[in-house]
Amino acid sequence: MPKLTVITIVYNNVRDIERTINSVLNQTYTQIEYIIIDGKSTDGTLAIIETYKSKISKIVSEPDKGIYDAMNKGLALATGDYVLFMNSGDEIYDEQTVEDVFASAPGADIYYGETEMYNDNWESLGRRRHEAPEKFDWKSFKYGMNISHQAIYIRRNIIAPYDLTYKYSSDIDWIIKAAKKASSIVNVHRYVAKYLVGGMSKKKHRESLKERFNIFTKYYGLIPNIFNHLVIAGNLAFYFVKHRRTND
């Protein structure tokens, strides 16, 4: 049974943190190390975290330089064979999820699955617009980030720290780097995460899109990336006309 490190990043989210914590602690899979990195919350978040401290492996509460700096703190403390980020407001899909992920195939470098989106009232918006691909490799993001950050389990020995030159989209760069090193990537063919719409990349949407374009250009080339973004724009417009929302 491989050991999984689940890392939760949180800052002033007293409303949602307990829901996220319980989604981790209620897993049927027993080999889980749980790390919470709090950015020195002032709204009562830390008090809720402390009520679960006997079940949480490590708690850090201190100021940070942004979300990816906080994530790097979590990675530095991780001792598991695999790493999963489940940030405050999101959930592991159900109690059986982690057990099912590792039962799907032995010894993969990366496991991934599907994500269900939720609005601010925790009402389901259905599956992400970017459906998880049947097969995934480092080139699979060329038409958009089709695996959410919360839905990918990565072997710790192939990951690198997040690049702090990116403030809003470093997770894309991080996943692509890991995928380039992976020799075995497994689609678990199930929902594995529930995602709360409206994170930092949405609040800073324009800046996030610029970073994404630069990251995709770095890996896929400028001219192919321009063409790919025309496809992305077309797919987005078609989805919006059909569903009246973007769901990404």
C-alpha positions as a Markdown table, in Angstrom:
| # | Residue | x | y | z |
|---|---|---|---|---|
| 1 | Met | 0.0 | 0.0 | 0.0 |
| 2 | Pro | 1.7 | 3.2 | -1.1 |
| 3 | Lys | 1.7 | 6.1 | 1.2 |
| 4 | Leu | -0.2 | 9.2 | 0.0 |
| 5 | Thr | 0.6 | 12.7 | 1.2 |
| 6 | Val | -2.5 | 15.0 | 1.0 |
| 7 | Ile | -1.6 | 18.7 | 1.3 |
| 8 | Thr | -4.2 | 21.4 | 2.0 |
| 9 | Ile | -3.4 | 25.0 | 1.5 |
| 10 | Val | -5.7 | 27.5 | 3.3 |
| 11 | Tyr | -6.0 | 31.2 | 4.2 |
| 12 | Asn | -9.0 | 32.7 | 5.9 |
| 13 | Asn | -11.6 | 30.1 | 4.7 |
| 14 | Val | -13.4 | 29.3 | 7.9 |
| 15 | Arg | -16.6 | 28.5 | 5.9 |
| 16 | Asp | -15.1 | 25.6 | 3.9 |
| 17 | Ile | -12.0 | 24.2 | 5.6 |
| 18 | Glu | -13.8 | 21.6 | 7.8 |
| 19 | Arg | -15.6 | 20.1 | 4.8 |
| 20 | Thr | -12.2 | 19.7 | 3.0 |
| 21 | Ile | -10.6 | 18.2 | 6.2 |
| 22 | Asn | -13.4 | 15.6 | 6.6 |
| 23 | Ser | -13.1 | 14.5 | 3.0 |
| 24 | Val | -9.5 | 13.5 | 3.7 |
| 25 | Leu | -9.9 | 12.1 | 7.2 |
| 26 | Asn | -12.9 | 10.0 | 6.2 |
| 27 | Gln | -11.1 | 8.0 | 3.5 |
| 28 | Thr | -11.2 | 4.2 | 3.8 |
| 29 | Tyr | -7.6 | 4.2 | 2.6 |
| 30 | Thr | -5.4 | 4.1 | 5.7 |
| 31 | Gln | -1.9 | 5.1 | 4.4 |
| 32 | Ile | -2.5 | 8.8 | 4.3 |
| 33 | Glu | -0.2 | 11.6 | 5.6 |
| 34 | Tyr | -2.2 | 14.8 | 5.9 |
| 35 | Ile | -0.4 | 18.2 | 5.9 |
| 36 | Ile | -2.2 | 21.5 | 6.3 |
| 37 | Ile | -0.4 | 24.8 | 5.4 |
| 38 | Asp | -2.2 | 27.8 | 6.8 |
| 39 | Gly | -1.2 | 31.3 | 5.8 |
| 40 | Lys | -1.7 | 32.7 | 9.3 |
| 41 | Ser | -5.5 | 32.9 | 9.1 |
| 42 | Thr | -7.3 | 35.5 | 11.3 |
| 43 | Asp | -10.9 | 34.4 | 10.8 |
| 44 | Gly | -11.1 | 31.3 | 12.9 |
| 45 | Thr | -9.8 | 28.9 | 10.3 |
| 46 | Leu | -6.9 | 27.8 | 12.5 |
| 47 | Ala | -9.2 | 27.1 | 15.4 |
| 48 | Ile | -11.1 | 24.6 | 13.3 |
| 49 | Ile | -8.0 | 23.0 | 12.1 |
| 50 | Glu | -6.7 | 22.6 | 15.7 |
| 51 | Thr | -9.8 | 20.6 | 16.6 |
| 52 | Tyr | -8.6 | 17.9 | 14.2 |
| 53 | Lys | -4.9 | 18.1 | 15.1 |
| 54 | Ser | -4.7 | 14.6 | 16.6 |
| 55 | Lys | -5.6 | 13.2 | 13.1 |
| 56 | Ile | -3.5 | 15.6 | 11.0 |
| 57 | Ser | 0.2 | 14.7 | 10.5 |
| 58 | Lys | 1.6 | 18.3 | 10.3 |
| 59 | Ile | 0.1 | 21.7 | 10.7 |
| 60 | Val | 2.0 | 24.9 | 9.7 |
| 61 | Ser | 0.5 | 28.3 | 10.3 |
| 62 | Glu | 2.7 | 31.2 | 9.1 |
| 63 | Pro | 2.7 | 34.0 | 6.5 |
| 64 | Asp | 3.7 | 33.0 | 3.0 |
| 65 | Lys | 4.5 | 34.6 | -0.3 |
| 66 | Gly | 1.5 | 33.3 | -2.2 |
| 67 | Ile | -0.3 | 30.0 | -2.9 |
| 68 | Tyr | 2.6 | 28.3 | -4.6 |
| 69 | Asp | 5.1 | 29.3 | -1.9 |
| 70 | Ala | 2.6 | 27.6 | 0.5 |
| 71 | Met | 2.4 | 24.6 | -1.7 |
| 72 | Asn | 6.2 | 24.3 | -1.7 |
| 73 | Lys | 6.2 | 24.3 | 2.1 |
| 74 | Gly | 3.8 | 21.4 | 2.0 |
| 75 | Leu | 6.0 | 19.5 | -0.6 |
| 76 | Ala | 9.1 | 20.1 | 1.6 |
| 77 | Leu | 7.3 | 18.3 | 4.5 |
| 78 | Ala | 5.8 | 15.5 | 2.5 |
| 79 | Thr | 7.1 | 11.9 | 3.1 |
| 80 | Gly | 4.6 | 9.9 | 1.0 |
| 81 | Asp | 5.2 | 7.9 | -2.1 |
| 82 | Tyr | 2.6 | 10.1 | -3.9 |
| 83 | Val | 1.3 | 13.7 | -3.4 |
| 84 | Leu | -2.2 | 15.1 | -3.8 |
| 85 | Phe | -3.2 | 18.7 | -3.3 |
| 86 | Met | -6.7 | 19.2 | -1.9 |
| 87 | Asn | -7.0 | 22.9 | -1.1 |
| 88 | Ser | -9.6 | 24.4 | 1.1 |
| 89 | Gly | -13.0 | 24.4 | -0.4 |
| 90 | Asp | -12.4 | 21.3 | -2.5 |
| 91 | Glu | -13.0 | 17.7 | -1.6 |
| 92 | Ile | -11.8 | 14.2 | -2.3 |
| 93 | Tyr | -14.9 | 12.8 | -4.2 |
| 94 | Asp | -16.1 | 10.2 | -1.8 |
| 95 | Glu | -14.8 | 8.0 | 1.1 |
| 96 | Gln | -13.6 | 5.2 | -1.3 |
| 97 | Thr | -11.8 | 7.4 | -3.8 |
| 98 | Val | -8.2 | 7.0 | -2.7 |
| 99 | Glu | -8.6 | 3.3 | -2.2 |
| 100 | Asp | -10.0 | 3.0 | -5.7 |
| 101 | Val | -7.3 | 5.1 | -7.2 |
| 102 | Phe | -4.5 | 2.9 | -6.0 |
| 103 | Ala | -6.5 | -0.3 | -6.7 |
| 104 | Ser | -6.8 | 0.7 | -10.4 |
| 105 | Ala | -3.3 | -0.3 | -11.3 |
| 106 | Pro | -0.1 | -1.0 | -9.3 |
| 107 | Gly | 2.9 | 1.3 | -9.3 |
| 108 | Ala | 2.0 | 4.1 | -11.8 |
| 109 | Asp | 3.9 | 7.4 | -11.7 |
| 110 | Ile | 0.7 | 9.3 | -12.1 |
| 111 | Tyr | -3.0 | 8.5 | -11.5 |
| 112 | Tyr | -5.7 | 10.9 | -12.7 |
| 113 | Gly | -9.5 | 11.1 | -12.9 |
| 114 | Glu | -12.5 | 13.3 | -13.4 |
| 115 | Thr | -13.6 | 16.4 | -11.5 |
| 116 | Glu | -17.1 | 17.6 | -10.6 |
| 117 | Met | -17.6 | 21.3 | -10.3 |
| 118 | Tyr | -19.5 | 23.1 | -7.5 |
| 119 | Asn | -20.7 | 26.7 | -7.1 |
| 120 | Asp | -20.4 | 28.9 | -4.1 |
| 121 | Asn | -23.5 | 27.4 | -2.6 |
| 122 | Trp | -22.0 | 23.9 | -3.0 |
| 123 | Glu | -24.5 | 23.0 | -5.8 |
| 124 | Ser | -23.2 | 20.7 | -8.5 |
| 125 | Leu | -22.4 | 22.2 | -11.9 |
| 126 | Gly | -21.5 | 18.8 | -13.3 |
| 127 | Arg | -18.3 | 17.7 | -14.9 |
| 128 | Arg | -15.6 | 20.1 | -15.9 |
| 129 | Arg | -15.8 | 21.5 | -19.5 |
| 130 | His | -12.3 | 20.1 | -20.0 |
| 131 | Glu | -13.0 | 16.4 | -19.7 |
| 132 | Ala | -10.2 | 14.2 | -18.6 |
| 133 | Pro | -8.6 | 12.6 | -21.6 |
| 134 | Glu | -8.6 | 8.8 | -22.1 |
| 135 | Lys | -4.8 | 8.9 | -22.4 |
| 136 | Phe | -2.7 | 11.6 | -20.8 |
| 137 | Asp | 0.9 | 12.8 | -21.4 |
| 138 | Trp | 2.8 | 16.1 | -21.2 |
| 139 | Lys | 1.4 | 17.2 | -24.5 |
| 140 | Ser | -2.2 | 16.7 | -23.4 |
| 141 | Phe | -2.7 | 20.3 | -22.1 |
| 142 | Lys | -2.2 | 21.8 | -25.5 |
| 143 | Tyr | -6.0 | 22.5 | -25.8 |
| 144 | Gly | -6.3 | 23.4 | -22.1 |
| 145 | Met | -5.8 | 22.1 | -18.6 |
| 146 | Asn | -7.9 | 18.9 | -19.0 |
| 147 | Ile | -7.0 | 17.5 | -15.6 |
| 148 | Ser | -7.6 | 19.6 | -12.5 |
| 149 | His | -5.0 | 20.0 | -9.9 |
| 150 | Gln | -7.2 | 18.2 | -7.3 |
| 151 | Ala | -7.6 | 15.2 | -9.6 |
| 152 | Ile | -4.0 | 14.1 | -10.1 |
| 153 | Tyr | -1.9 | 11.9 | -7.9 |
| 154 | Ile | 1.8 | 12.2 | -8.7 |
| 155 | Arg | 4.7 | 10.0 | -7.5 |
| 156 | Arg | 6.8 | 12.3 | -5.2 |
| 157 | Asn | 10.2 | 11.3 | -6.7 |
| 158 | Ile | 9.3 | 12.8 | -10.1 |
| 159 | Ile | 8.0 | 16.2 | -8.9 |
| 160 | Ala | 9.8 | 19.5 | -8.6 |
| 161 | Pro | 9.0 | 22.5 | -6.5 |
| 162 | Tyr | 6.5 | 25.0 | -8.0 |
| 163 | Asp | 8.1 | 27.7 | -10.1 |
| 164 | Leu | 7.4 | 30.9 | -8.1 |
| 165 | Thr | 7.9 | 33.1 | -11.2 |
| 166 | Tyr | 4.3 | 32.1 | -12.0 |
| 167 | Lys | 1.7 | 33.5 | -9.5 |
| 168 | Tyr | -1.5 | 32.0 | -10.8 |
| 169 | Ser | -0.8 | 29.1 | -13.2 |
| 170 | Ser | 2.3 | 27.4 | -11.8 |
| 171 | Asp | 0.3 | 24.2 | -11.3 |
| 172 | Ile | 0.1 | 23.8 | -15.1 |
| 173 | Asp | 3.8 | 24.0 | -15.4 |
| 174 | Trp | 4.2 | 21.7 | -12.4 |
| 175 | Ile | 2.0 | 18.9 | -13.8 |
| 176 | Ile | 3.6 | 19.1 | -17.3 |
| 177 | Lys | 7.1 | 18.8 | -15.8 |
| 178 | Ala | 6.1 | 15.7 | -13.9 |
| 179 | Ala | 4.3 | 14.2 | -16.9 |
| 180 | Lys | 7.5 | 14.5 | -18.9 |
| 181 | Lys | 9.2 | 12.3 | -16.4 |
| 182 | Ala | 6.5 | 9.8 | -16.0 |
| 183 | Ser | 6.8 | 6.4 | -17.6 |
| 184 | Ser | 3.3 | 5.1 | -16.5 |
| 185 | Ile | 0.2 | 7.3 | -16.3 |
| 186 | Val | -3.2 | 5.7 | -15.4 |
| 187 | Asn | -6.7 | 7.0 | -16.0 |
| 188 | Val | -8.7 | 5.6 | -13.0 |
| 189 | His | -12.0 | 6.2 | -14.9 |
| 190 | Arg | -14.0 | 7.7 | -12.1 |
| 191 | Tyr | -14.7 | 11.0 | -10.4 |
| 192 | Val | -11.9 | 11.7 | -7.9 |
| 193 | Ala | -12.4 | 15.3 | -6.8 |
| 194 | Lys | -15.0 | 18.0 | -6.2 |
| 195 | Tyr | -13.8 | 21.5 | -7.1 |
| 196 | Leu | -15.2 | 24.8 | -5.7 |
| 197 | Val | -15.3 | 27.3 | -8.6 |
| 198 | Gly | -13.7 | 30.7 | -8.0 |
| 199 | Gly | -10.1 | 30.2 | -6.9 |
| 200 | Met | -7.2 | 32.7 | -7.4 |
| 201 | Ser | -6.9 | 31.9 | -11.1 |
| 202 | Lys | -10.5 | 33.0 | -11.5 |
| 203 | Lys | -10.1 | 36.2 | -9.4 |
| 204 | Lys | -7.0 | 37.1 | -11.5 |
| 205 | His | -8.4 | 35.6 | -14.7 |
| 206 | Arg | -6.6 | 37.8 | -17.2 |
| 207 | Glu | -3.2 | 37.5 | -15.5 |
| 208 | Ser | -3.8 | 33.7 | -15.2 |
| 209 | Leu | -4.5 | 33.4 | -18.9 |
| 210 | Lys | -1.3 | 35.3 | -19.8 |
| 211 | Glu | 0.7 | 32.9 | -17.6 |
| 212 | Arg | -1.0 | 29.9 | -19.2 |
| 213 | Phe | -0.2 | 31.2 | -22.7 |
| 214 | Asn | 3.4 | 31.7 | -21.8 |
| 215 | Ile | 3.6 | 28.2 | -20.2 |
| 216 | Phe | 2.0 | 26.5 | -23.2 |
| 217 | Thr | 4.3 | 28.4 | -25.5 |
| 218 | Lys | 7.4 | 27.2 | -23.6 |
| 219 | Tyr | 6.4 | 23.6 | -24.0 |
| 220 | Tyr | 4.5 | 23.5 | -27.3 |
| 221 | Gly | 6.0 | 26.4 | -29.3 |
| 222 | Leu | 4.6 | 29.8 | -30.2 |
| 223 | Ile | 3.0 | 29.1 | -33.6 |
| 224 | Pro | 1.3 | 25.8 | -32.5 |
| 225 | Asn | 0.2 | 27.5 | -29.3 |
| 226 | Ile | -1.5 | 30.3 | -31.2 |
| 227 | Phe | -3.3 | 27.7 | -33.4 |
| 228 | Asn | -4.3 | 25.7 | -30.3 |
| 229 | His | -5.7 | 28.7 | -28.6 |
| 230 | Leu | -8.0 | 29.3 | -31.6 |
| 231 | Val | -9.3 | 25.8 | -31.0 |
| 232 | Ile | -9.6 | 26.5 | -27.3 |
| 233 | Ala | -11.6 | 29.7 | -28.0 |
| 234 | Gly | -13.9 | 27.9 | -30.4 |
| 235 | Asn | -14.6 | 25.1 | -27.9 |
| 236 | Leu | -15.2 | 27.6 | -25.1 |
| 237 | Ala | -17.7 | 29.5 | -27.3 |
| 238 | Phe | -19.6 | 26.4 | -28.3 |
| 239 | Tyr | -19.8 | 25.1 | -24.7 |
| 240 | Phe | -21.0 | 28.5 | -23.4 |
| 241 | Val | -23.7 | 28.8 | -26.1 |
| 242 | Lys | -24.9 | 25.3 | -25.2 |
| 243 | His | -24.7 | 25.5 | -21.4 |
| 244 | Arg | -24.6 | 29.2 | -20.5 |
| 245 | Arg | -21.5 | 28.7 | -18.3 |
| 246 | Thr | -17.8 | 27.9 | -18.8 |
| 247 | Asn | -17.4 | 25.2 | -16.1 |
| 248 | Asp | -13.6 | 25.4 | -16.0 |
